[in-house]
């Protein structure tokens, strides 16, 4: 009670990245424009639904592994609509002392998150632009939840590729590493392609479809740059379903046209 919500004017006739992701993950918080955009994208890149599910599985495994290693503080950047297995619930299953900040620049996701994700001072949702990441430490809603004198896990699941500007994602993770203490972690997953026509066609579609623009489909080498200066955890930067799978029969990447690569780095 007493929360202040963003006005977050919603245009249901324009596709929204968070709602499109919700559609691809089998959710229900989307509209006709989002579904149509996803169907158009699936015709262009048929593997995109399976990729979205794989990267979500990667995020869950990262949270599980880091919580098991004793990490108690998590910041999920670019969070989407609430899911049944959100970061707070996953971390709490392993470490009841876990605390989570969900950070989004989407006013609609912010409003939904405040209603469905917040858990007092253990889990909060903030609306912030990634361009302002250097101000994170002093954010008034973060300070009661996250103590940057202790290890923090920063989670960038399918968000850095939305940032426009050459080398902008790598600069962002470098800035963030300077804010976190040694022993903190940064996890990234990004959609990539080694095919220039594929990168160009999907990037053009998303930039044209999504209001406010989009970054670009990356090459694998750009994922490596995002974790430059970190100590990379085993098994390295890999196709996301190969990152510490829970079983030998975990599903692997079925298409090589678009691939989600990801990894986790430790702050030195």
Buried (B, 14 or more C-beta within 10 A) or exposed (E): EEEEEEEEEEEEEBBBBBBBBBBBBEBEBBBEBBBBBBEEBBEBBEBBBBBBBBBBBBBBBBBBBBBEBEBBBBBBBBBBBBBEEBBBBBBBEBBEEBBBBBBBBBBBBBBBBBEEBBEEEBBBBBBBEBEEBEEBEEBEBBEEBBBBEEBBBBBBBBBBBBBEEEEEBBBBBBEBBEBBEEBBBBBBBBBBBEBEEBBEBBBBBBBEBBEEEBBBBBBBEBBBBBBEBBEBBEEEBBBBBBBBBEEEEBEEBEEEBBBBBBBBBBBE
